Amino acid sequence: MATTNNKPMIRRLIWHRRDLRIRDNELYQTNEEVKKIYSIFIFDPQDFHPRSTGISNDDKSEQLYGVTNGPHFTSRLLHAVHSMRHKLQSMGGDLIVRSGDPVDIIPQITKELQIDEVVWSETPGHYEYIQSETMKKKLLEEVRCNVYTTCTLTLAHPKDLPIDQSTWQQLARPKEKRKTKSKVISNKAK
């Protein structure tokens, strides 16, 4: 940890995963000890190749595969990364942009820049969770820097959300069979 005027100067690396924003991003809210902030975005090739969804077809013989980032999302992502880099540069900073496995790149950058703490927002998803836990372990054990994560919510439009409890239950447990009440209709004529 560097010092200025006998005060500790903390160097923070912010790893942007899906949260490409600055104004309301809590990772940029710092205490006065944080003096230097570096920002990084990494294009992970795994996000652009098919991988198992964890769902198998009806006869359970083969897995269904999906791509995390399709062509439309990728176009928007490139624009967002460019915009964020421009915004940070206008504020006197910059966005480090790399391509590769974040679990290899972040520890390397952390050592090169003598980073004291690495922070990021947790991203929902199985692969994202595994990647985050692997990153924490590597940074804490091998690089020996502080790690802080936060959890941001996935945005959804209120009109896209289910309004009744049964729909919520069905979405939460899609394979569970439910008992349904049915009305008996009498065909008796009076």
C-alpha positions as CSV (number, residue, x, y, z in Angstrom):
1,M,0.0,0.0,0.0
2,A,1.5,3.3,-1.0
3,T,1.3,6.4,1.2
4,T,0.8,10.1,0.5
5,N,1.4,12.6,3.3
6,N,1.7,9.7,5.8
7,K,-1.8,8.5,4.8
8,P,-2.4,5.2,3.2
9,M,-3.2,5.3,-0.5
10,I,-5.4,2.4,-1.5
11,R,-5.3,1.3,-5.2
12,R,-8.7,-0.1,-6.2
13,L,-9.4,-2.2,-9.3
14,I,-13.1,-2.3,-10.4
15,W,-13.9,-5.3,-12.5
16,H,-16.9,-4.5,-14.7
17,R,-18.9,-7.6,-15.6
18,R,-22.3,-6.5,-16.7
19,D,-22.5,-3.2,-14.8
20,L,-21.2,-0.8,-17.3
21,R,-22.2,2.4,-15.6
22,I,-20.5,5.0,-13.4
23,R,-23.1,7.5,-12.0
24,D,-25.1,5.1,-9.8
25,N,-22.5,2.3,-9.5
26,E,-21.7,1.8,-5.8
27,L,-18.3,0.4,-6.7
28,Y,-17.2,3.9,-7.4
29,Q,-18.4,5.2,-4.0
30,T,-15.2,5.2,-2.0
31,N,-13.9,6.4,1.3
32,E,-11.1,8.9,1.5
33,E,-8.4,6.3,1.8
34,V,-9.0,5.1,-1.8
35,K,-6.8,7.4,-3.9
36,K,-6.4,5.7,-7.2
37,I,-9.2,3.8,-9.1
38,Y,-8.5,1.5,-12.1
39,S,-11.4,0.1,-14.1
40,I,-11.3,-3.0,-16.2
41,F,-13.6,-4.9,-18.6
42,I,-12.7,-8.3,-20.0
43,F,-14.3,-9.9,-23.0
44,D,-14.5,-13.5,-21.9
45,P,-14.4,-15.8,-24.9
46,Q,-16.6,-18.3,-22.9
47,D,-19.5,-15.8,-23.2
48,F,-19.5,-16.1,-27.0
49,H,-19.4,-19.9,-27.4
50,P,-22.2,-22.4,-26.8
51,R,-22.2,-24.1,-23.3
52,S,-24.6,-26.3,-21.5
53,T,-27.7,-24.7,-20.1
54,G,-28.1,-27.4,-17.5
55,I,-31.3,-28.5,-19.2
56,S,-31.6,-31.8,-21.1
57,N,-34.2,-32.7,-23.7
58,D,-37.2,-35.0,-22.8
59,D,-35.3,-38.3,-23.2
60,K,-32.4,-36.9,-21.1
61,S,-29.9,-38.2,-23.7
62,E,-28.4,-34.8,-24.7
63,Q,-27.9,-31.4,-23.1
64,L,-29.3,-28.2,-24.5
65,Y,-26.7,-25.5,-25.2
66,G,-27.0,-21.8,-25.4
67,V,-24.8,-18.8,-26.0
68,T,-24.6,-16.1,-23.3
69,N,-23.9,-13.2,-25.7
70,G,-25.6,-13.3,-29.1
71,P,-25.0,-10.8,-31.9
72,H,-27.4,-8.1,-30.8
73,F,-26.3,-8.2,-27.2
74,T,-22.6,-8.1,-28.4
75,S,-23.3,-5.0,-30.5
76,R,-24.8,-3.2,-27.6
77,L,-22.0,-4.4,-25.3
78,L,-19.3,-3.0,-27.6
79,H,-21.1,0.3,-27.7
80,A,-21.5,0.3,-23.9
81,V,-17.8,-0.5,-23.4
82,H,-16.8,2.3,-25.8
83,S,-19.1,4.8,-24.1
84,M,-17.8,3.9,-20.6
85,R,-14.2,4.2,-21.7
86,H,-15.0,7.7,-23.2
87,K,-16.8,8.8,-20.0
88,L,-13.9,7.6,-17.7
89,Q,-11.4,9.4,-20.0
90,S,-13.4,12.6,-19.8
91,M,-13.2,12.3,-16.0
92,G,-9.4,11.8,-16.0
93,G,-9.4,8.0,-15.8
94,D,-9.5,5.1,-18.3
95,L,-11.0,1.7,-18.8
96,I,-8.6,-1.2,-19.3
97,V,-10.0,-3.5,-21.9
98,R,-8.7,-7.0,-22.4
99,S,-9.9,-10.3,-23.9
100,G,-9.4,-13.7,-22.3
101,D,-10.1,-15.5,-19.0
102,P,-10.8,-13.0,-16.2
103,V,-9.5,-15.5,-13.7
104,D,-6.0,-15.2,-15.3
105,I,-6.1,-11.5,-16.4
106,I,-7.3,-9.8,-13.2
107,P,-4.6,-11.3,-10.9
108,Q,-1.9,-10.4,-13.5
109,I,-3.1,-6.8,-13.7
110,T,-3.5,-6.7,-9.9
111,K,0.2,-7.5,-9.5
112,E,1.4,-5.2,-12.3
113,L,-0.5,-2.2,-10.9
114,Q,0.2,-3.1,-7.2
115,I,-3.6,-3.1,-6.5
116,D,-4.6,-3.3,-2.9
117,E,-8.3,-4.2,-3.4
118,V,-10.4,-5.7,-6.2
119,V,-14.1,-5.1,-6.3
120,W,-17.0,-6.2,-8.5
121,S,-20.7,-6.8,-8.6
122,E,-21.8,-10.4,-8.4
123,T,-23.7,-11.5,-11.6
124,P,-26.6,-14.0,-11.4
125,G,-25.9,-17.3,-13.1
126,H,-24.2,-20.6,-12.4
127,Y,-21.0,-20.0,-14.5
128,E,-20.8,-16.5,-13.2
129,Y,-21.0,-17.8,-9.6
130,I,-18.2,-20.3,-10.2
131,Q,-16.0,-17.7,-11.9
132,S,-16.6,-15.3,-9.0
133,E,-15.7,-17.8,-6.3
134,T,-12.6,-18.9,-8.3
135,M,-11.5,-15.3,-8.6
136,K,-12.0,-14.6,-4.9
137,K,-9.9,-17.7,-4.0
138,K,-7.1,-16.8,-6.4
139,L,-6.9,-13.1,-5.3
140,L,-7.0,-13.9,-1.6
141,E,-4.6,-16.8,-1.6
142,E,-2.2,-16.1,-4.5
143,V,-2.2,-12.3,-4.9
144,R,-3.0,-11.5,-1.3
145,C,-5.2,-8.5,-1.9
146,N,-8.5,-7.5,-0.4
147,V,-11.6,-8.5,-2.3
148,Y,-15.0,-6.9,-2.0
149,T,-18.1,-7.8,-3.9
150,T,-21.6,-6.5,-4.0
151,C,-24.8,-7.8,-5.4
152,T,-26.8,-5.8,-7.9
153,L,-30.3,-6.7,-8.9
154,T,-31.3,-7.8,-12.3
155,L,-33.6,-5.2,-13.8
156,A,-37.0,-6.2,-14.9
157,H,-40.0,-4.2,-16.1
158,P,-42.8,-4.4,-13.6
159,K,-45.3,-5.4,-16.3
160,D,-43.1,-8.4,-17.1
161,L,-43.4,-9.8,-13.6
162,P,-46.1,-12.3,-12.7
163,I,-48.9,-10.9,-10.7
164,D,-50.3,-14.1,-9.0
165,Q,-48.7,-16.5,-6.6
166,S,-49.3,-19.6,-8.7
167,T,-47.3,-18.2,-11.6
168,W,-44.4,-17.3,-9.3
169,Q,-44.4,-20.9,-7.9
170,Q,-44.5,-22.3,-11.4
171,L,-41.5,-20.2,-12.5
172,A,-39.6,-21.1,-9.4
173,R,-40.2,-24.8,-9.7
174,P,-41.2,-25.6,-13.3
175,K,-41.0,-29.4,-13.0
176,E,-43.1,-29.6,-9.9
177,K,-46.6,-30.9,-10.5
178,R,-49.4,-29.0,-8.8
179,K,-52.8,-29.9,-7.7
180,T,-55.4,-27.7,-9.4
181,K,-58.9,-27.2,-8.4
182,S,-61.3,-27.7,-11.1
183,K,-64.9,-26.7,-11.2
184,V,-67.5,-29.3,-11.9
185,I,-70.0,-28.1,-14.4
186,S,-73.4,-29.5,-14.2
187,N,-75.2,-30.1,-17.5
188,K,-78.6,-30.7,-15.8
189,A,-81.3,-28.7,-17.3
190,K,-83.8,-27.1,-15.0
